[in-house]
Each structure stands twice: as structure tokens, then as C-alpha cells.
Amino acid sequence: MGRLTIGLTGGIASGKSTAATRFVELGVPVIDADDSARRVVAPGEPALAAVARAFGSAVLTATGALDRRALRQLVFSDPQRRRELETILHPLIRADMERRAAAAPGPYLVFAIPLLVEGGQRDRVDRILVVDSSEEVQIARVMQRDGGTREDARAILATQASRETRLRAADDVIVNSGAVDDLRHAVDGLHRRYLELAAAKAAADPHFP
């Protein structure tokens, strides 16, 4: 059975990064999929060479590092190419996250996975925590953050699971429509609950140290 694992997810600009930061402040290991995604395509890693073979040298910078902007432009509006990239990277990202999780301390840990619901990765975690915001709030935050248009923001949202789909998958929900302190206090409450659940799971597992 192992430790209690929480899958933290949410749409773009929903506030999931703020929630993840609060978990870290509370001493909870947070294994971030985006961090692992950067690690597996670092210079010298086999995945970088595989991406370059599949997508061409145009996705590399002059120093041989991954040009993320160029790669995003190639796959953003092409589902087939995006699936090709995912086939290369997702198994390596998952393996990196599992290695980091195995070395992390604590009674429970959080996997921060932006596309947890879209990727059908429910089997990886005991509970799914969704940080939820309305689409209008997300669009406003994306426009403010990126300086783009409403259409740009809507295009990004269109590549992700709908709000309704994420909420149907959720075991726990934080509604992030107010102040940052409200979000942080909501995480604090869930932390106490997760400690209880983690203790119960450990007690039920005779092989858990």
C-alpha cells in the first residue's frame, strides 16, 4: 500500500502552484511533474536526443539545450505531434517522479501534475485534489500573466480538460476565487486531514515502516 499520495492538479492559472508552495511550507514533499519534465530533457539526457531526432534541430538552442518555445509552437496545435512528444517524455517523467518520491520523507506526499486528469493517471494517487477557478478568472489571470489576448488564453484552456471533468474526478476541491490567504488556509485544513488519512493507511499496512 505504501504512503498516502495526493495528486494535485487544476487548470492553467487556477492557483495550483500556490497550493503546492503551501504544502512545501508545511513540510510535505511535493514532486512536481514540470520539474521532472525539465530534468529529463536536460543537456546530455537521452530524452533530449530523442526529441531532437523526432522534431529536428530547430527545437534546440545554439548551445544544444531544448528550445521550449520552439517545441511548444510545433506541438501546440497538432494533436498527433503532441502525442508523439508525450510518448517520448511521459514514461521518463513518470520514472523520474517515482525515483524522487521514493527518496522523499514524510507520512504523505503530493504529486503536482497539471495534466493528471487529461493523462488518465488516476492510478498513480490515492486522492485527487483539484484547485478550481472559474474559466473567466483563469482567462483574466492568463492575460495578466502572459500579456496575451483573450483568444490566446481560451486556446490554452481548450487544450486542457474542462472544469467539469476535473471536478468529477476530484476527491477534494479548493475553490480559489478569493485572496491568496484563503487558498493557503484551505491547504492547511487539508493537510490536517491528510495526516489523519496517512496515519490510518500506515496502520492498515503491516509492511509500511
Buried (B, 14 or more C-beta within 10 A) or exposed (E): EEBBBBBBBBBBBBBBBBBBBBBEEBEBBBBBBEBBBBBBBEEEBEBBBBBBEBBEEEBBEEEEEBBEEBBEEBBEEEEEBBEBBBEBBBEBBBEBBEEBBEEBEBBBBBBBBBBBBBBEBEEBBBBBBBBBBBEEBBBBBBBEEEEBEEEEBEEBBEEBBEBEEBEEBBEBBBBBEEEEEEBBEBBEEBBEEBBEBBEEBBEEEEEEE
